[in-house]
Amino acid sequence: MDSAAPKGSFGRHRKIMPFVSGSIEALRDASRQKAAGLNQHVLGYGAVAEAEWAAADIAAPDLPAMRQYRLDRIRAELKRRGYAGALLYDPVNIRYATDSTNMQLWVAHNPTRHCFVATDGPVVLFDYFSCEHLSDHSGVVDEVRPAISWMYLYGGELTEQKVRRWAAAIADLVREHGGGNNRIAVDHINPEGVEELHRLGISLGNGEAVMENARLIKSPDEILAMRRAIVACEAAMGEMEQALKPGISENELWAELHRGNIARGGEWIETRLLTSGPRTNPWFQECSSRIIVSGDLVAFDTDLIGPYGFCADLSRTWLCGDIKPTNKQRDLFRIAADQIEHNTALMQPGISFRDLVERSAVPPGDCFPTRYGVLYHGVGLADEYPTLPHASDWTSDTPDGVLEPGMVLCVESYIGRLGGGEGVKIEEQILITETGNEKLSTYPLDQRLLG
């Protein structure tokens, strides 16, 4: 897919022993080089995905340029906030900083992988045991060290000792590259780590604020990668719609989207939001074994992490079977489609968050109590800042801001009447441009329901 960028000036890997031909270190180095050449991010996404991207006329992103852009964004935000560096545990933040992956869902709840990004200094990745090869492709990781995992799974009642070893290594990096500044930003950390770093004189701040603001504005290469992720998602949606026949279960239908995503090099799906018939109201029921019957509405939210690690967050509602929709189904669908159309048109550069929600269309009175929780939310490698509620849900602690070119947001609608019946979910992914907006999602709405 791309070749590794030149190594940084801080030394790509730490060598603990002298390199001797035929030694364990030599064999280990050769094995790592072989593995690096066969890394999934180097091999690419396969003929099916590449053919679909070519048919859609979407060029390949310049990945080295994209990685450097992201690193520059992080460091600019760290400087703006006065930090010496960032300590990252969230696998999505590590992906943004390094474009490397390792057991993403597992490390999301087992903190065994972390990364230190110095504001003026190296990117040091602390990876899982024997995983040095997993970031060799990135060109932005200067050094890989084995992670000290101090969760209870590994430390038991001796966890405190592991915390001391871990914190000492982090403090050394801060002192070496902080230029006398001992303030760092941290995204997720347990209290033992906070206490030990404080004891060593390291001051901690909000790493989520740093990373969400860094991730806010996408580069042209990131938009290309996102376009490709959406094409892959929509191709998988097409396969799912083909499989939608009376007699299939919700779980079996949902599995088609997973299969299509994985087949195209996608990574995971964050939720289980697919329901049918009476389970479409209220929203947020999880996919089940219910058998879908002719005449059912089937509503879903992809929440899909696809190729390049980008999120394709789209919602559609389909009618199952070769049958005409009921008037009630058409009414619900038209309300949702009209809300999406109206609110998308409002998404212009320079509009404030508050003004946007004040001018937005909302569900009618009998559907308002079951409304979706937000009208708009940011999206990139996952759901991201900002999240914009309905105007009636705006509180004194809701942050305001302004839509800017390069931001990507999803516009949401859920329409279901209070007290039962069916519901309709529609969601589109929108790029804010210099002159307006562009709808990145293209999968057609069910025309029978629009009739």
C-alpha positions as CSV (number, residue, x, y, z in Angstrom):
1,M,0.0,0.0,0.0
2,D,2.8,2.4,0.8
3,S,6.5,2.3,1.7
4,A,7.7,3.3,5.2
5,A,8.8,6.9,5.5
6,P,12.4,7.6,6.6
7,K,13.2,6.8,10.2
8,G,13.0,9.6,12.7
9,S,16.1,11.2,14.2
10,F,15.5,9.6,17.6
11,G,16.5,6.0,16.8
12,R,13.8,3.6,15.5
13,H,14.3,0.8,18.1
14,R,16.4,0.5,21.2
15,K,19.1,-2.2,20.9
16,I,19.9,-3.7,24.3
17,M,22.6,-6.1,23.1
18,P,25.3,-5.7,20.4
19,F,24.2,-7.0,17.0
20,V,26.1,-10.2,16.2
21,S,25.3,-12.2,13.0
22,G,23.6,-15.5,13.9
23,S,22.8,-14.3,17.5
24,I,19.3,-14.3,18.9
25,E,19.2,-10.6,18.4
26,A,20.1,-11.0,14.7
27,L,17.4,-13.7,14.2
28,R,14.9,-11.5,16.0
29,D,15.7,-8.5,13.8
30,A,15.4,-10.6,10.7
31,S,12.1,-12.0,11.9
32,R,10.8,-8.5,12.6
33,Q,11.8,-7.2,9.2
34,K,10.0,-10.1,7.5
35,A,6.9,-9.5,9.6
36,A,7.0,-5.7,8.9
37,G,6.9,-6.5,5.2
38,L,3.8,-8.6,5.7
39,N,2.0,-6.1,8.0
40,Q,-1.7,-5.8,7.1
41,H,-1.3,-2.0,6.6
42,V,1.5,-2.7,4.1
43,L,-0.3,-5.5,2.2
44,G,-3.3,-3.3,1.6
45,Y,-7.0,-4.1,1.4
46,G,-7.3,-6.5,-1.4
47,A,-8.6,-6.8,-4.9
48,V,-12.3,-6.4,-4.0
49,A,-11.9,-3.2,-2.1
50,E,-9.4,-1.8,-4.6
51,A,-11.8,-2.5,-7.5
52,E,-14.6,-0.7,-5.7
53,W,-12.5,2.3,-5.0
54,A,-11.3,2.4,-8.6
55,A,-14.9,2.3,-9.8
56,A,-15.8,5.1,-7.5
57,D,-12.7,7.0,-8.8
58,I,-11.3,7.6,-5.3
59,A,-7.5,8.0,-5.3
60,A,-5.3,6.4,-2.7
61,P,-4.4,8.7,0.2
62,D,-0.8,9.6,0.8
63,L,-0.3,7.8,4.0
64,P,3.1,9.1,5.0
65,A,1.7,12.7,4.5
66,M,-1.4,11.8,6.5
67,R,0.6,10.4,9.4
68,Q,2.9,13.5,9.5
69,Y,-0.2,15.8,9.4
70,R,-1.7,14.0,12.4
71,L,1.5,14.2,14.4
72,D,1.8,17.9,13.6
73,R,-1.8,18.4,14.7
74,I,-1.1,16.7,18.1
75,R,2.1,18.6,18.7
76,A,0.5,22.0,17.8
77,E,-2.3,21.3,20.3
78,L,0.2,20.2,23.0
79,K,2.1,23.5,22.5
80,R,-1.0,25.5,22.6
81,R,-2.0,24.0,25.9
82,G,1.5,24.1,27.4
83,Y,2.2,20.4,27.7
84,A,5.6,18.6,27.3
85,G,3.9,15.6,25.7
86,A,0.9,13.3,25.6
87,L,0.5,9.8,27.1
88,L,-2.1,7.9,25.2
89,Y,-3.9,4.6,26.0
90,D,-7.0,4.9,23.9
91,P,-6.3,2.6,20.9
92,V,-8.1,5.1,18.6
93,N,-5.8,7.9,19.8
94,I,-2.7,5.6,19.4
95,R,-3.9,4.9,15.9
96,Y,-4.2,8.6,15.2
97,A,-0.7,9.3,16.5
98,T,1.1,6.2,15.0
99,D,-1.2,4.7,12.4
100,S,-0.4,1.3,14.0
101,T,-2.8,-1.2,15.4
102,N,-2.7,-4.2,17.8
103,M,-5.7,-6.0,19.1
104,Q,-7.7,-2.8,19.1
105,L,-10.8,-4.0,21.0
106,W,-8.8,-6.0,23.5
107,V,-6.4,-3.2,24.4
108,A,-9.4,-0.9,24.8
109,H,-10.3,-2.6,28.0
110,N,-6.9,-4.2,28.8
111,P,-4.4,-1.3,29.1
112,T,-1.4,-3.1,27.8
113,R,-0.3,-0.7,25.0
114,H,0.4,3.0,25.3
115,C,2.3,5.8,23.5
116,F,4.2,8.9,24.5
117,V,4.3,11.7,22.1
118,A,6.8,14.4,23.1
119,T,5.9,17.9,22.1
120,D,9.6,18.4,21.1
121,G,11.0,14.9,20.9
122,P,10.3,11.4,19.9
123,V,7.2,9.2,19.6
124,V,7.8,6.3,21.9
125,L,5.4,3.4,21.5
126,F,5.1,0.9,24.5
127,D,3.7,-2.2,22.8
128,Y,2.6,-5.6,23.9
129,F,5.2,-8.4,24.3
130,S,7.1,-9.2,21.0
131,C,5.0,-6.7,19.0
132,E,7.8,-4.4,17.9
133,H,7.1,-5.2,14.2
134,L,3.6,-3.8,14.2
135,S,4.6,-0.2,13.8
136,D,7.6,-0.6,11.5
137,H,5.5,0.6,8.5
138,S,4.4,3.9,10.1
139,G,7.5,6.1,9.7
140,V,6.4,8.2,12.7
141,V,7.3,5.9,15.6
142,D,10.8,6.7,16.7
143,E,11.2,4.0,19.3
144,V,9.4,0.8,20.5
145,R,9.7,-0.4,24.0
146,P,7.9,-3.3,25.8
147,A,4.9,-2.0,27.7
148,I,4.7,-2.5,31.5
149,S,1.2,-3.7,32.0
150,W,0.0,-2.9,35.5
151,M,-3.6,-3.8,35.4
152,Y,-4.7,-6.3,38.1
153,L,-4.8,-9.2,35.5
154,Y,-1.0,-9.1,35.4
155,G,-0.1,-7.4,38.7
156,G,-2.5,-8.9,41.2
157,E,-1.7,-7.7,44.7
158,L,1.8,-6.6,43.5
159,T,0.3,-4.1,41.1
160,E,1.8,-1.2,43.0
161,Q,5.3,-2.4,42.2
162,K,4.6,-2.5,38.5
163,V,3.1,0.9,38.7
164,R,6.4,2.2,40.1
165,R,8.4,0.7,37.3
166,W,5.9,2.0,34.7
167,A,5.8,5.6,36.1
168,A,9.6,5.8,36.4
169,A,9.9,5.2,32.6
170,I,7.3,7.8,31.8
171,A,8.9,10.3,34.2
172,D,12.3,9.7,32.6
173,L,10.9,10.5,29.1
174,V,9.2,13.7,30.4
175,R,12.4,14.9,32.1
176,E,14.6,14.0,29.0
177,H,12.4,15.7,26.4
178,G,10.3,18.2,28.4
179,G,12.9,21.0,28.6
180,G,12.0,21.5,32.3
181,N,8.2,21.2,31.7
182,N,6.7,18.4,33.7
183,R,3.1,18.8,32.5
184,I,1.7,16.1,30.2
185,A,-1.7,15.3,28.8
186,V,-3.2,11.8,29.5
187,D,-6.3,10.4,27.9
188,H,-7.1,7.4,30.2
189,I,-5.4,6.3,33.3
190,N,-6.2,4.5,36.5
191,P,-5.8,6.3,39.9
192,E,-2.7,4.3,40.9
193,G,-0.9,5.7,37.9
194,V,-2.0,9.3,38.6
195,E,-0.8,9.1,42.2
196,E,2.6,7.7,41.3
197,L,3.3,10.2,38.5
198,H,2.3,13.0,40.9
199,R,4.7,11.6,43.4
200,L,7.5,11.8,40.8
201,G,6.6,15.4,40.1
202,I,4.7,14.9,36.8
203,S,1.5,17.0,36.5
204,L,-1.4,15.6,34.4
205,G,-3.9,17.3,32.2
206,N,-6.8,16.3,30.0
207,G,-5.5,14.3,27.0
208,E,-8.9,13.8,25.6
209,A,-9.2,17.6,25.0
210,V,-5.8,17.5,23.2
211,M,-6.7,14.6,21.0
212,E,-10.3,15.5,20.1
213,N,-9.2,19.0,19.0
214,A,-6.2,17.5,17.0
215,R,-8.6,15.1,15.3
216,L,-11.2,17.8,14.6
217,I,-10.0,19.0,11.1
218,K,-9.3,16.3,8.6
219,S,-6.5,16.6,5.9
220,P,-7.3,15.9,2.2
221,D,-5.6,12.5,2.6
222,E,-7.8,11.7,5.6
223,I,-10.9,12.6,3.6
224,L,-9.7,10.2,0.8
225,A,-9.3,7.5,3.4
226,M,-12.8,8.2,4.8
227,R,-14.3,8.2,1.3
228,R,-12.8,4.8,0.8
229,A,-14.1,3.5,4.1
230,I,-17.6,4.7,3.2
231,V,-17.5,3.0,-0.2
232,A,-16.5,-0.2,1.5
233,C,-19.3,0.2,4.1
234,E,-21.9,0.9,1.5
235,A,-20.8,-2.1,-0.6
236,A,-21.3,-4.3,2.5
237,M,-24.7,-2.6,3.1
238,G,-25.7,-3.6,-0.4
239,E,-24.8,-7.2,0.3
240,M,-26.9,-7.0,3.5
241,E,-29.9,-5.6,1.7
242,Q,-29.7,-8.4,-0.9
243,A,-29.8,-10.8,2.1
244,L,-32.9,-9.2,3.6
245,K,-35.6,-11.7,2.9
246,P,-38.6,-12.8,5.1
247,G,-37.4,-15.5,7.4
248,I,-33.9,-14.2,8.1
249,S,-33.1,-13.3,11.7
250,E,-31.8,-9.9,12.8
251,N,-28.5,-11.5,13.9
252,E,-28.1,-13.2,10.5
253,L,-28.7,-10.0,8.6
254,W,-26.3,-8.0,10.9
255,A,-23.6,-10.6,10.2
256,E,-23.7,-9.7,6.5
257,L,-22.4,-6.2,7.3
258,H,-19.7,-7.6,9.5
259,R,-18.6,-10.0,6.8
260,G,-18.6,-7.4,4.2
261,N,-16.5,-5.0,6.4
262,I,-13.9,-7.6,7.3
263,A,-13.7,-8.9,3.7
264,R,-12.7,-5.3,2.6
265,G,-10.1,-4.9,5.4
266,G,-12.3,-3.1,7.8
267,E,-11.8,-3.5,11.5
268,W,-14.9,-3.7,13.7
269,I,-18.4,-2.5,14.4
270,E,-18.9,-0.6,17.6
271,T,-22.6,-1.4,18.3
272,R,-25.4,-3.9,17.6
273,L,-28.0,-1.4,16.4
274,L,-30.2,-3.4,14.0
275,T,-33.8,-4.0,14.8
276,S,-37.0,-5.0,12.9
277,G,-40.7,-4.5,13.2
278,P,-41.9,-3.7,16.7
279,R,-38.3,-3.7,18.0
280,T,-37.6,-0.5,16.0
281,N,-39.4,1.6,18.6
282,P,-38.0,2.7,20.9
283,W,-34.5,3.0,19.4
284,F,-31.3,1.5,20.9
285,Q,-32.6,-2.1,21.3
286,E,-29.8,-4.4,20.3
287,C,-29.8,-6.9,17.4
288,S,-31.6,-10.1,18.3
289,S,-32.7,-13.5,17.2
290,R,-36.1,-12.2,16.1
291,I,-37.2,-13.5,12.7
292,I,-37.9,-10.7,10.2
293,V,-41.2,-11.0,8.4
294,S,-42.6,-9.4,5.2
295,G,-43.8,-5.9,5.8
296,D,-41.4,-5.2,8.7
297,L,-39.3,-2.1,8.8
298,V,-35.6,-2.9,9.4
299,A,-33.6,0.0,10.9
300,F,-29.8,0.0,11.6
301,D,-26.9,2.2,12.4
302,T,-23.6,0.9,10.9
303,D,-21.2,2.4,13.5
304,L,-18.5,0.7,11.4
305,I,-14.7,1.1,11.7
306,G,-13.6,0.3,8.2
307,P,-10.4,0.4,6.1
308,Y,-7.7,2.8,7.3
309,G,-9.4,2.8,10.7
310,F,-12.0,5.3,9.6
311,C,-15.6,5.3,10.8
312,A,-18.5,5.0,8.4
313,D,-21.5,6.0,10.5
314,L,-24.6,5.7,8.4
315,S,-28.2,4.7,9.2
316,R,-30.9,3.4,6.9
317,T,-34.4,1.9,7.3
318,W,-35.6,-0.7,4.8
319,L,-38.9,-2.4,4.1
320,C,-38.7,-6.2,4.1
321,G,-40.4,-8.1,1.3
322,D,-42.0,-7.4,-2.0
323,I,-44.8,-5.5,-0.5
324,K,-46.1,-1.9,-0.3
325,P,-45.5,0.1,2.9
326,T,-48.3,1.1,5.1
327,N,-49.3,4.8,5.3
328,K,-48.0,4.9,8.9
329,Q,-44.6,3.6,7.7
330,R,-44.4,6.2,4.9
331,D,-45.4,9.0,7.2
332,L,-42.6,8.1,9.7
333,F,-40.1,7.8,6.9
334,R,-41.0,11.1,5.2
335,I,-40.7,13.0,8.5
336,A,-37.2,11.5,9.1
337,A,-36.1,12.2,5.5
338,D,-37.3,15.8,5.6
339,Q,-35.6,16.4,8.9
340,I,-32.3,15.1,7.5
341,E,-32.6,17.2,4.3
342,H,-33.5,20.4,6.2
343,N,-30.7,20.0,8.8
344,T,-28.0,19.0,6.2
345,A,-28.7,22.3,4.4
346,L,-27.9,24.2,7.6
347,M,-24.4,22.7,7.9
348,Q,-22.4,25.6,6.5
349,P,-18.9,26.8,7.5
350,G,-19.0,29.6,10.0
351,I,-22.3,28.7,11.7
352,S,-22.1,28.3,15.4
353,F,-23.1,25.1,17.1
354,R,-25.9,26.9,19.1
355,D,-27.3,28.6,16.0
356,L,-27.2,25.3,14.1
357,V,-29.3,23.5,16.7
358,E,-31.7,26.4,17.2
359,R,-32.5,26.4,13.5
360,S,-32.7,22.6,13.1
361,A,-35.9,20.7,12.4
362,V,-37.0,18.4,15.2
363,P,-39.4,15.5,15.5
364,P,-43.1,16.4,15.8
365,G,-44.7,16.4,19.2
366,D,-45.8,12.8,19.4
367,C,-42.4,11.6,18.3
368,F,-40.3,14.1,20.2
369,P,-40.2,12.1,23.5
370,T,-38.5,9.2,21.7
371,R,-36.1,11.5,19.7
372,Y,-32.5,10.6,19.1
373,G,-30.1,11.9,21.7
374,V,-28.2,14.2,19.4
375,L,-28.9,16.1,16.1
376,Y,-25.2,16.1,14.9
377,H,-21.9,14.6,16.0
378,G,-18.4,14.7,14.8
379,V,-16.8,11.6,13.1
380,G,-13.4,10.5,12.1
381,L,-11.6,7.4,13.4
382,A,-14.7,7.0,15.6
383,D,-17.5,9.2,16.8
384,E,-15.7,12.4,17.7
385,Y,-16.2,16.0,19.1
386,P,-18.5,17.9,18.8
387,T,-21.8,16.4,19.9
388,L,-24.8,18.8,19.3
389,P,-28.0,18.1,21.1
390,H,-31.5,19.3,20.4
391,A,-32.0,23.0,21.3
392,S,-34.3,21.9,24.2
393,D,-31.6,19.7,25.6
394,W,-28.9,22.5,25.4
395,T,-27.6,23.2,28.9
396,S,-25.2,25.7,30.5
397,D,-22.4,23.1,30.2
398,T,-23.0,22.4,26.5
399,P,-19.9,23.7,24.6
400,D,-20.4,26.1,21.7
401,G,-18.2,26.4,18.7
402,V,-18.2,27.0,14.9
403,L,-18.3,24.6,12.0
404,E,-15.1,24.8,10.0
405,P,-13.9,23.4,6.7
406,G,-12.4,20.0,7.1
407,M,-14.8,18.9,9.9
408,V,-16.9,15.9,9.2
409,L,-20.2,15.4,11.1
410,C,-23.1,13.0,11.0
411,V,-26.6,14.3,10.9
412,E,-29.1,12.1,12.7
413,S,-32.8,11.4,12.8
414,Y,-34.9,8.9,14.6
415,I,-38.7,9.1,14.2
416,G,-40.9,6.8,16.3
417,R,-44.2,7.7,18.0
418,L,-44.4,7.5,21.8
419,G,-46.2,4.4,22.9
420,G,-45.0,1.9,20.3
421,G,-45.4,1.0,16.7
422,E,-42.4,1.1,14.4
423,G,-39.6,3.7,14.1
424,V,-37.3,5.0,11.3
425,K,-33.6,5.8,11.6
426,I,-31.7,7.8,9.0
427,E,-28.1,9.2,9.3
428,E,-25.8,10.8,6.8
429,Q,-22.0,11.6,6.9
430,I,-21.3,15.2,5.9
431,L,-18.0,17.0,5.1
432,I,-17.9,20.8,5.8
433,T,-16.2,22.5,2.8
434,E,-15.0,26.1,2.2
435,T,-18.3,26.9,0.4
436,G,-20.9,24.6,2.1
437,N,-21.0,20.9,2.6
438,E,-20.7,17.6,0.8
439,K,-22.7,14.5,1.6
440,L,-20.0,11.7,1.7
441,S,-22.6,8.9,2.2
442,T,-24.4,7.9,-1.0
443,Y,-26.4,4.8,-0.2
444,P,-30.0,5.5,-1.6
445,L,-33.0,5.6,0.7
446,D,-35.7,3.0,0.2
447,Q,-37.8,4.6,-2.5
448,R,-40.9,2.6,-1.6
449,L,-40.9,4.3,1.8
450,L,-40.5,7.7,0.1
451,G,-43.4,7.2,-2.2
